[in-house]
Structures are given as structure tokens and as C-alpha cells.
């Protein structure tokens, strides 16, 4: 069970903390100013697909999910002020707090349940729709209690529900914990006063304090960094590998950069299995050819690490097998090159041509650097490459995603039979059987079996861990590196203990 600190106390503490943190710094006593990379739209909805960093920050602050992440990437309260999990792990029961929609009407459990059901509906384009296969029902038990019933236990469910894309947006309205108001091209977010506060006047005063507000701007990476450098922003959110060169060029001190150790998938997914790419061994040869350490070194961050496995190496909570290393993992780069080149030469030796590989990466400085290094490695084994846009027809397309939770099946699901991946029916059957197994011990063993089949099929070239970065001034005492790359606006200032 989880409970929440009284909102009035939080608001008063935030106001005091912000006042102290801002002493001697730009923006003293004014709103915390945050520049997030990407477009900012007041009407953004998780139903429409992936959210920009700016829209994710806005929804996470103004329409938080049942639970949320704190500044350390740990589970915190959200719309639900407490919750319980039944002994069999198959029922999560949430008691929602006293809250109101933007129009002043009380939030009802059935409305919240309907929002969550809509995210998982067939017509939804929600980015996490396929990550909830264990959910049987989402229903309101009373006007303030919601039950999520599972077919099998899912110990990582809360991490999914805490994602910004699980924000509770009802007919375009949020509930809090902050209220959004358009401010020119920016949005001003102010804390929602606690309706149950013992001293309503004190709660209103704390919420109205400018130092407790956030001014959020959505802009380009260059614009965000320029705002920070020139004193018009206290922090920058939403950085990726693709935009890191802008930070390097900005001359902002390295001490201001926050790099998240976020597990996930960063690599090239094959989009079809035709011609040269029809062979499992040919696709694997392309993976062998990449010099991963050389690639990540080109970006100049020691925090960014190469990765050769389909599953991130941190997922061991279930006691299951370690991610499966490819057979060539212990060979040096020259040996891998020779192995890959023999495969290409054998194909051509049989009189078969190989068309230039179309590789879809972002049209950004980071994307161009990535392509340059990958195409150079492919050239060493005799293959030509062309860079194409992310929406163009391609042979390989970049996947760059942080894992939403610690489920060891997440990466396997993401790489199997999705709209942008290849589909091996044997691997998919094993993944589905694993997801449906109620026995945790058997399920852990099945993860390894499913991974072995999928790895043998070679649908993906893993390159590195995902790269997520932010920039923080001294004022943002709560913006800290964490494994979820989670930096909620209402936690940017660390509260006193």
C-alpha cells in the first residue's frame, strides 16, 4: 500500500525550496523555466502515438497517470493516492485521490478506467499498447476505486503505468498535479491546490507562488540549448544521440550535462527479408561487421555503452538467464570483419547481386554521424549503403527506445512481429507462451528459450544502449540521472526531507 504526503505540505515545501534554490541564480523567485526538445501542443494525446519530449513533460505534469515516477525514476503516487496488489499478483486495486478535471468536475473512477481501456483498444496508436497483454479487465469498483485484473502476474505493471504516455487525459482535460495555462508559445504550469487541505487559503497561496510554477517551452534542440546558455531556461529536457552534437557545439559546460543510464533498444531493425537479407546468416553477418565501440566513441560520452544482445543486460530481477551473447561476441573486430566478408563474398560468388542497403536514421547531426560509421563498416565487407529518412522505404530502420519497465520480455516483444520488424512465427509463439505462463520459474526459463530462437533469426542489429541526456542549472536540484530517463517537472526541485 502506498500513501501520499498532503498536497498542501508539498506545495509549501516546494515554494520554500524553490526560493532557496533560486538565490543568486537567474530567474530568482520566478517560475522554473524548462526548454524541452520537440513541439509543444496543448491538445496532445497518447492515443495518437509517440509523444515529443515537450508533450510528454506537459502531460506528465497536467494529467499524471495512476502512478508516476519521482526524480530518481522510482514509483511514486499519481492520480492514485494508494494501491494494493492481491496475494496472487493478478489484481491491482487503486484508490484515486480527490481530484477535479480542468472544467472543475470531480474525477470519477469509471472515467479513468475508460481512458485506460481506450489506450489499449484496437484502434489506438498508443506506443505501449502491445506491452499490456496480461490485462484481462480494467473496471471501476466504486466511484473512487479502480481494479486492473491480470491473466498472469505482472510485477512490472506499475512501471508501465507510470510512463508519461499513460497520462489520464479525459476529453482533452487533465486533473493535475499541475494546471496548464497557455503563455504565448510556452505553457505555465502551476500546482493544483489540495482540495482537502486543512488550510485552503495556505494551499491556494502556495499554489499561486510564482516560484512553485514551471514555464515549459517546446523548441528545437538548438533553440533549447541557446535558451539555457543565454539564461532564459533553467534546464533542457529530451536530448538523444541524434541531438548530442548540438550540445557539443553549444560550449555549455560538461558539468551541466545529465546522462541517463537507461536500458533499452538502440539499433537497426530489418524491415524485410528479401534478396540478400532473406538469409539469417546474411543478416547476422551485417551485425558482426559493426565496430560498436568505435561508433559510440565518436560521440565522446563514456556513459554511452555498446550493446550486442537483444535484451538489455540489467534484467535479472526474475532470476532468469542472462541476455544471450552472440556466438561472435568474443572475437575481435578484425576477426568479425573477416567472418562477415566471407558471407558476402560467398553470396556474390554464386552470381547473386546485392543492392545498396537503405538505412533509415534521423536527418540530424547525430543521425548523420551514426550512418557514416555504419556505412563505413558495411563498405569494409563490400556493401554499399544509402541514408534515407525515417519515413522512407528502407532495408534497415533505427529503433531508439528506452525500456518502459524491467520485464525481460519487453525487448523480445518489441522485436518480434511488430509493424516495423520481421516476424518469425516460432519465436513469436514462444514469446506468447512465455507471457501466458503463470509459473514465474518456468516463465524465466522460457525467456531464454524465446530469446535463443529470435536471436538465431537475426531480426535486429543491436548497437548500444539508448542515449538520453538533459541539461540542468544549479537551480534544478531534483534533475538526476536515472535508469528510466524520467525527469517529471514537479520533481525538478528536490524537496527538503
Secondary structure as a PSIPRED ss2 file (coil, helix, strand):
# PSIPRED VFORMAT (PSIPRED V4.0)

   1 X C   1.000  0.000  0.000
   2 X C   1.000  0.000  0.000
   3 X C   1.000  0.000  0.000
   4 X C   1.000  0.000  0.000
   5 X C   1.000  0.000  0.000
   6 X C   1.000  0.000  0.000
   7 X H   0.000  1.000  0.000
   8 X H   0.000  1.000  0.000
   9 X H   0.000  1.000  0.000
  10 X H   0.000  1.000  0.000
  11 X H   0.000  1.000  0.000
  12 X H   0.000  1.000  0.000
  13 X H   0.000  1.000  0.000
  14 X H   0.000  1.000  0.000
  15 X H   0.000  1.000  0.000
  16 X H   0.000  1.000  0.000
  17 X H   0.000  1.000  0.000
  18 X H   0.000  1.000  0.000
  19 X H   0.000  1.000  0.000
  20 X H   0.000  1.000  0.000
  21 X H   0.000  1.000  0.000
  22 X C   1.000  0.000  0.000
  23 X C   1.000  0.000  0.000
  24 X C   1.000  0.000  0.000
  25 X C   1.000  0.000  0.000
  26 X C   1.000  0.000  0.000
  27 X C   1.000  0.000  0.000
  28 X C   1.000  0.000  0.000
  29 X C   1.000  0.000  0.000
  30 X C   1.000  0.000  0.000
  31 X C   1.000  0.000  0.000
  32 X E   0.000  0.000  1.000
  33 X E   0.000  0.000  1.000
  34 X E   0.000  0.000  1.000
  35 X E   0.000  0.000  1.000
  36 X E   0.000  0.000  1.000
  37 X E   0.000  0.000  1.000
  38 X C   1.000  0.000  0.000
  39 X C   1.000  0.000  0.000
  40 X C   1.000  0.000  0.000
  41 X C   1.000  0.000  0.000
  42 X C   1.000  0.000  0.000
  43 X C   1.000  0.000  0.000
  44 X C   1.000  0.000  0.000
  45 X C   1.000  0.000  0.000
  46 X H   0.000  1.000  0.000
  47 X H   0.000  1.000  0.000
  48 X H   0.000  1.000  0.000
  49 X C   1.000  0.000  0.000
  50 X C   1.000  0.000  0.000
  51 X C   1.000  0.000  0.000
  52 X C   1.000  0.000  0.000
  53 X H   0.000  1.000  0.000
  54 X H   0.000  1.000  0.000
  55 X H   0.000  1.000  0.000
  56 X H   0.000  1.000  0.000
  57 X H   0.000  1.000  0.000
  58 X H   0.000  1.000  0.000
  59 X H   0.000  1.000  0.000
  60 X H   0.000  1.000  0.000
  61 X H   0.000  1.000  0.000
  62 X H   0.000  1.000  0.000
  63 X E   0.000  0.000  1.000
  64 X C   1.000  0.000  0.000
  65 X C   1.000  0.000  0.000
  66 X C   1.000  0.000  0.000
  67 X E   0.000  0.000  1.000
  68 X E   0.000  0.000  1.000
  69 X E   0.000  0.000  1.000
  70 X C   1.000  0.000  0.000
  71 X C   1.000  0.000  0.000
  72 X C   1.000  0.000  0.000
  73 X C   1.000  0.000  0.000
  74 X C   1.000  0.000  0.000
  75 X E   0.000  0.000  1.000
  76 X E   0.000  0.000  1.000
  77 X E   0.000  0.000  1.000
  78 X C   1.000  0.000  0.000
  79 X C   1.000  0.000  0.000
  80 X E   0.000  0.000  1.000
  81 X E   0.000  0.000  1.000
  82 X E   0.000  0.000  1.000
  83 X E   0.000  0.000  1.000
  84 X E   0.000  0.000  1.000
  85 X E   0.000  0.000  1.000
  86 X C   1.000  0.000  0.000
  87 X C   1.000  0.000  0.000
  88 X C   1.000  0.000  0.000
  89 X C   1.000  0.000  0.000
  90 X C   1.000  0.000  0.000
  91 X E   0.000  0.000  1.000
  92 X E   0.000  0.000  1.000
  93 X E   0.000  0.000  1.000
  94 X E   0.000  0.000  1.000
  95 X E   0.000  0.000  1.000
  96 X E   0.000  0.000  1.000
  97 X C   1.000  0.000  0.000
  98 X C   1.000  0.000  0.000
  99 X C   1.000  0.000  0.000
 100 X E   0.000  0.000  1.000
 101 X C   1.000  0.000  0.000
 102 X C   1.000  0.000  0.000
 103 X C   1.000  0.000  0.000
 104 X C   1.000  0.000  0.000
 105 X C   1.000  0.000  0.000
 106 X E   0.000  0.000  1.000
 107 X C   1.000  0.000  0.000
 108 X C   1.000  0.000  0.000
 109 X H   0.000  1.000  0.000
 110 X H   0.000  1.000  0.000
 111 X H   0.000  1.000  0.000
 112 X H   0.000  1.000  0.000
 113 X H   0.000  1.000  0.000
 114 X H   0.000  1.000  0.000
 115 X H   0.000  1.000  0.000
 116 X H   0.000  1.000  0.000
 117 X H   0.000  1.000  0.000
 118 X H   0.000  1.000  0.000
 119 X H   0.000  1.000  0.000
 120 X C   1.000  0.000  0.000
 121 X C   1.000  0.000  0.000
 122 X C   1.000  0.000  0.000
 123 X C   1.000  0.000  0.000
 124 X C   1.000  0.000  0.000
 125 X C   1.000  0.000  0.000
 126 X C   1.000  0.000  0.000
 127 X C   1.000  0.000  0.000
 128 X C   1.000  0.000  0.000
 129 X H   0.000  1.000  0.000
 130 X H   0.000  1.000  0.000
 131 X H   0.000  1.000  0.000
 132 X C   1.000  0.000  0.000
 133 X C   1.000  0.000  0.000
 134 X C   1.000  0.000  0.000
 135 X E   0.000  0.000  1.000
 136 X E   0.000  0.000  1.000
 137 X E   0.000  0.000  1.000
 138 X E   0.000  0.000  1.000
 139 X E   0.000  0.000  1.000
 140 X E   0.000  0.000  1.000
 141 X C   1.000  0.000  0.000
 142 X C   1.000  0.000  0.000
 143 X C   1.000  0.000  0.000
 144 X C   1.000  0.000  0.000
 145 X E   0.000  0.000  1.000
 146 X E   0.000  0.000  1.000
 147 X E   0.000  0.000  1.000
 148 X E   0.000  0.000  1.000
 149 X E   0.000  0.000  1.000
 150 X E   0.000  0.000  1.000
 151 X C   1.000  0.000  0.000
 152 X C   1.000  0.000  0.000
 153 X C   1.000  0.000  0.000
 154 X C   1.000  0.000  0.000
 155 X C   1.000  0.000  0.000
 156 X C   1.000  0.000  0.000
 157 X H   0.000  1.000  0.000
 158 X H   0.000  1.000  0.000
 159 X H   0.000  1.000  0.000
 160 X H   0.000  1.000  0.000
 161 X H   0.000  1.000  0.000
 162 X C   1.000  0.000  0.000
 163 X C   1.000  0.000  0.000
 164 X H   0.000  1.000  0.000
 165 X H   0.000  1.000  0.000
 166 X H   0.000  1.000  0.000
 167 X C   1.000  0.000  0.000
 168 X C   1.000  0.000  0.000
 169 X C   1.000  0.000  0.000
 170 X E   0.000  0.000  1.000
 171 X C   1.000  0.000  0.000
 172 X C   1.000  0.000  0.000
 173 X E   0.000  0.000  1.000
 174 X C   1.000  0.000  0.000
 175 X C   1.000  0.000  0.000
 176 X E   0.000  0.000  1.000
 177 X C   1.000  0.000  0.000
 178 X E   0.000  0.000  1.000
 179 X E   0.000  0.000  1.000
 180 X E   0.000  0.000  1.000
 181 X E   0.000  0.000  1.000
 182 X E   0.000  0.000  1.000
 183 X E   0.000  0.000  1.000
 184 X C   1.000  0.000  0.000
 185 X C   1.000  0.000  0.000
 186 X E   0.000  0.000  1.000
 187 X E   0.000  0.000  1.000
 188 X E   0.000  0.000  1.000
 189 X E   0.000  0.000  1.000
 190 X E   0.000  0.000  1.000
 191 X E   0.000  0.000  1.000
 192 X C   1.000  0.000  0.000
 193 X C   1.000  0.000  0.000
 194 X C   1.000  0.000  0.000
 195 X C   1.000  0.000  0.000
 196 X C   1.000  0.000  0.000
 197 X C   1.000  0.000  0.000
 198 X C   1.000  0.000  0.000
 199 X C   1.000  0.000  0.000
 200 X H   0.000  1.000  0.000
 201 X H   0.000  1.000  0.000
 202 X H   0.000  1.000  0.000
 203 X H   0.000  1.000  0.000
 204 X H   0.000  1.000  0.000
 205 X H   0.000  1.000  0.000
 206 X H   0.000  1.000  0.000
 207 X H   0.000  1.000  0.000
 208 X H   0.000  1.000  0.000
 209 X C   1.000  0.000  0.000
 210 X H   0.000  1.000  0.000
 211 X H   0.000  1.000  0.000
 212 X H   0.000  1.000  0.000
 213 X C   1.000  0.000  0.000
 214 X E   0.000  0.000  1.000
 215 X E   0.000  0.000  1.000
 216 X E   0.000  0.000  1.000
 217 X E   0.000  0.000  1.000
 218 X E   0.000  0.000  1.000
 219 X E   0.000  0.000  1.000
 220 X C   1.000  0.000  0.000
 221 X H   0.000  1.000  0.000
 222 X H   0.000  1.000  0.000
 223 X H   0.000  1.000  0.000
 224 X H   0.000  1.000  0.000
 225 X H   0.000  1.000  0.000
 226 X H   0.000  1.000  0.000
 227 X H   0.000  1.000  0.000
 228 X H   0.000  1.000  0.000
 229 X H   0.000  1.000  0.000
 230 X C   1.000  0.000  0.000
 231 X C   1.000  0.000  0.000
 232 X C   1.000  0.000  0.000
 233 X C   1.000  0.000  0.000
 234 X C   1.000  0.000  0.000
 235 X E   0.000  0.000  1.000
 236 X E   0.000  0.000  1.000
 237 X E   0.000  0.000  1.000
 238 X E   0.000  0.000  1.000
 239 X E   0.000  0.000  1.000
 240 X E   0.000  0.000  1.000
 241 X H   0.000  1.000  0.000
 242 X H   0.000  1.000  0.000
 243 X H   0.000  1.000  0.000
 244 X H   0.000  1.000  0.000
 245 X H   0.000  1.000  0.000
 246 X H   0.000  1.000  0.000
 247 X H   0.000  1.000  0.000
 248 X H   0.000  1.000  0.000
 249 X H   0.000  1.000  0.000
 250 X H   0.000  1.000  0.000
 251 X C   1.000  0.000  0.000
 252 X C   1.000  0.000  0.000
 253 X C   1.000  0.000  0.000
 254 X H   0.000  1.000  0.000
 255 X H   0.000  1.000  0.000
 256 X H   0.000  1.000  0.000
 257 X E   0.000  0.000  1.000
 258 X E   0.000  0.000  1.000
 259 X E   0.000  0.000  1.000
 260 X E   0.000  0.000  1.000
 261 X C   1.000  0.000  0.000
 262 X C   1.000  0.000  0.000
 263 X C   1.000  0.000  0.000
 264 X E   0.000  0.000  1.000
 265 X E   0.000  0.000  1.000
 266 X E   0.000  0.000  1.000
 267 X E   0.000  0.000  1.000
 268 X E   0.000  0.000  1.000
 269 X E   0.000  0.000  1.000
 270 X E   0.000  0.000  1.000
 271 X C   1.000  0.000  0.000
 272 X C   1.000  0.000  0.000
 273 X C   1.000  0.000  0.000
 274 X C   1.000  0.000  0.000
 275 X H   0.000  1.000  0.000
 276 X H   0.000  1.000  0.000
 277 X H   0.000  1.000  0.000
 278 X H   0.000  1.000  0.000
 279 X C   1.000  0.000  0.000
 280 X H   0.000  1.000  0.000
 281 X H   0.000  1.000  0.000
 282 X H   0.000  1.000  0.000
 283 X H   0.000  1.000  0.000
 284 X H   0.000  1.000  0.000
 285 X H   0.000  1.000  0.000
 286 X H   0.000  1.000  0.000
 287 X H   0.000  1.000  0.000
 288 X H   0.000  1.000  0.000
 289 X H   0.000  1.000  0.000
 290 X C   1.000  0.000  0.000
 291 X C   1.000  0.000  0.000
 292 X H   0.000  1.000  0.000
 293 X H   0.000  1.000  0.000
 294 X H   0.000  1.000  0.000
 295 X H   0.000  1.000  0.000
 296 X H   0.000  1.000  0.000
 297 X H   0.000  1.000  0.000
 298 X C   1.000  0.000  0.000
 299 X C   1.000  0.000  0.000
 300 X C   1.000  0.000  0.000
 301 X C   1.000  0.000  0.000
 302 X C   1.000  0.000  0.000
 303 X C   1.000  0.000  0.000
 304 X C   1.000  0.000  0.000
 305 X C   1.000  0.000  0.000
 306 X E   0.000  0.000  1.000
 307 X C   1.000  0.000  0.000
 308 X C   1.000  0.000  0.000
 309 X C   1.000  0.000  0.000
 310 X C   1.000  0.000  0.000
 311 X C   1.000  0.000  0.000
 312 X C   1.000  0.000  0.000
 313 X C   1.000  0.000  0.000
 314 X C   1.000  0.000  0.000
 315 X C   1.000  0.000  0.000
 316 X C   1.000  0.000  0.000
 317 X C   1.000  0.000  0.000
 318 X C   1.000  0.000  0.000
 319 X C   1.000  0.000  0.000
 320 X C   1.000  0.000  0.000
 321 X C   1.000  0.000  0.000
 322 X C   1.000  0.000  0.000
 323 X C   1.000  0.000  0.000
 324 X C   1.000  0.000  0.000
 325 X C   1.000  0.000  0.000
 326 X C   1.000  0.000  0.000
 327 X C   1.000  0.000  0.000
 328 X C   1.000  0.000  0.000
 329 X C   1.000  0.000  0.000
 330 X C   1.000  0.000  0.000
 331 X C   1.000  0.000  0.000
 332 X C   1.000  0.000  0.000
 333 X H   0.000  1.000  0.000
 334 X H   0.000  1.000  0.000
 335 X H   0.000  1.000  0.000
 336 X H   0.000  1.000  0.000
 337 X H   0.000  1.000  0.000
 338 X H   0.000  1.000  0.000
 339 X H   0.000  1.000  0.000
 340 X H   0.000  1.000  0.000
 341 X H   0.000  1.000  0.000
 342 X H   0.000  1.000  0.000
 343 X H   0.000  1.000  0.000
 344 X H   0.000  1.000  0.000
 345 X H   0.000  1.000  0.000
 346 X H   0.000  1.000  0.000
 347 X H   0.000  1.000  0.000
 348 X H   0.000  1.000  0.000
 349 X H   0.000  1.000  0.000
 350 X C   1.000  0.000  0.000
 351 X C   1.000  0.000  0.000
 352 X C   1.000  0.000  0.000
 353 X C   1.000  0.000  0.000
 354 X C   1.000  0.000  0.000
 355 X C   1.000  0.000  0.000
 356 X C   1.000  0.000  0.000
 357 X E   0.000  0.000  1.000
 358 X E   0.000  0.000  1.000
 359 X E   0.000  0.000  1.000
 360 X E   0.000  0.000  1.000
 361 X C   1.000  0.000  0.000
 362 X C   1.000  0.000  0.000
 363 X C   1.000  0.000  0.000
 364 X C   1.000  0.000  0.000
 365 X H   0.000  1.000  0.000
 366 X H   0.000  1.000  0.000
 367 X H   0.000  1.000  0.000
 368 X H   0.000  1.000  0.000
 369 X H   0.000  1.000  0.000
 370 X H   0.000  1.000  0.000
 371 X H   0.000  1.000  0.000
 372 X H   0.000  1.000  0.000
 373 X H   0.000  1.000  0.000
 374 X H   0.000  1.000  0.000
 375 X H   0.000  1.000  0.000
 376 X H   0.000  1.000  0.000
 377 X H   0.000  1.000  0.000
 378 X H   0.000  1.000  0.000
 379 X H   0.000  1.000  0.000
 380 X H   0.000  1.000  0.000
 381 X C   1.000  0.000  0.000
 382 X C   1.000  0.000  0.000
 383 X C   1.000  0.000  0.000
 384 X C   1.000  0.000  0.000
 385 X E   0.000  0.000  1.000
 386 X E   0.000  0.000  1.000
 387 X E   0.000  0.000  1.000
 388 X E   0.000  0.000  1.000
 389 X C   1.000  0.000  0.000
 390 X C   1.000  0.000  0.000
 391 X C   1.000  0.000  0.000
 392 X C   1.000  0.000  0.000
 393 X C   1.000  0.000  0.000
 394 X C   1.000  0.000  0.000
 395 X C   1.000  0.000  0.000
 396 X E   0.000  0.000  1.000
 397 X E   0.000  0.000  1.000
 398 X E   0.000  0.000  1.000
 399 X E   0.000  0.000  1.000
 400 X E   0.000  0.000  1.000
 401 X E   0.000  0.000  1.000
 402 X E   0.000  0.000  1.000
 403 X C   1.000  0.000  0.000
 404 X C   1.000  0.000  0.000
 405 X C   1.000  0.000  0.000
 406 X C   1.000  0.000  0.000
 407 X C   1.000  0.000  0.000
 408 X C   1.000  0.000  0.000
 409 X C   1.000  0.000  0.000
 410 X H   0.000  1.000  0.000
 411 X H   0.000  1.000  0.000
 412 X H   0.000  1.000  0.000
 413 X H   0.000  1.000  0.000
 414 X H   0.000  1.000  0.000
 415 X C   1.000  0.000  0.000
 416 X C   1.000  0.000  0.000
 417 X C   1.000  0.000  0.000
 418 X C   1.000  0.000  0.000
 419 X C   1.000  0.000  0.000
 420 X C   1.000  0.000  0.000
 421 X C   1.000  0.000  0.000
 422 X C   1.000  0.000  0.000
 423 X C   1.000  0.000  0.000
 424 X C   1.000  0.000  0.000
 425 X H   0.000  1.000  0.000
 426 X H   0.000  1.000  0.000
 427 X H   0.000  1.000  0.000
 428 X H   0.000  1.000  0.000
 429 X H   0.000  1.000  0.000
 430 X H   0.000  1.000  0.000
 431 X H   0.000  1.000  0.000
 432 X H   0.000  1.000  0.000
 433 X H   0.000  1.000  0.000
 434 X H   0.000  1.000  0.000
 435 X H   0.000  1.000  0.000
 436 X H   0.000  1.000  0.000
 437 X C   1.000  0.000  0.000
 438 X C   1.000  0.000  0.000
 439 X C   1.000  0.000  0.000
 440 X H   0.000  1.000  0.000
 441 X H   0.000  1.000  0.000
 442 X H   0.000  1.000  0.000
 443 X H   0.000  1.000  0.000
 444 X H   0.000  1.000  0.000
 445 X H   0.000  1.000  0.000
 446 X H   0.000  1.000  0.000
 447 X H   0.000  1.000  0.000
 448 X H   0.000  1.000  0.000
 449 X H   0.000  1.000  0.000
 450 X H   0.000  1.000  0.000
 451 X H   0.000  1.000  0.000
 452 X H   0.000  1.000  0.000
 453 X H   0.000  1.000  0.000
 454 X H   0.000  1.000  0.000
 455 X H   0.000  1.000  0.000
 456 X H   0.000  1.000  0.000
 457 X H   0.000  1.000  0.000
 458 X C   1.000  0.000  0.000
 459 X C   1.000  0.000  0.000
 460 X E   0.000  0.000  1.000
 461 X E   0.000  0.000  1.000
 462 X E   0.000  0.000  1.000
 463 X E   0.000  0.000  1.000
 464 X E   0.000  0.000  1.000
 465 X C   1.000  0.000  0.000
 466 X C   1.000  0.000  0.000
 467 X C   1.000  0.000  0.000
 468 X E   0.000  0.000  1.000
 469 X E   0.000  0.000  1.000
 470 X E   0.000  0.000  1.000
 471 X E   0.000  0.000  1.000
 472 X E   0.000  0.000  1.000
 473 X C   1.000  0.000  0.000
 474 X C   1.000  0.000  0.000
 475 X C   1.000  0.000  0.000
 476 X C   1.000  0.000  0.000
 477 X C   1.000  0.000  0.000
 478 X C   1.000  0.000  0.000
 479 X C   1.000  0.000  0.000
 480 X C   1.000  0.000  0.000
 481 X C   1.000  0.000  0.000
 482 X C   1.000  0.000  0.000
 483 X C   1.000  0.000  0.000
 484 X C   1.000  0.000  0.000
 485 X C   1.000  0.000  0.000
 486 X C   1.000  0.000  0.000
 487 X C   1.000  0.000  0.000
 488 X C   1.000  0.000  0.000
 489 X H   0.000  1.000  0.000
 490 X H   0.000  1.000  0.000
 491 X H   0.000  1.000  0.000
 492 X C   1.000  0.000  0.000
 493 X C   1.000  0.000  0.000
 494 X C   1.000  0.000  0.000
 495 X C   1.000  0.000  0.000
 496 X C   1.000  0.000  0.000
 497 X C   1.000  0.000  0.000
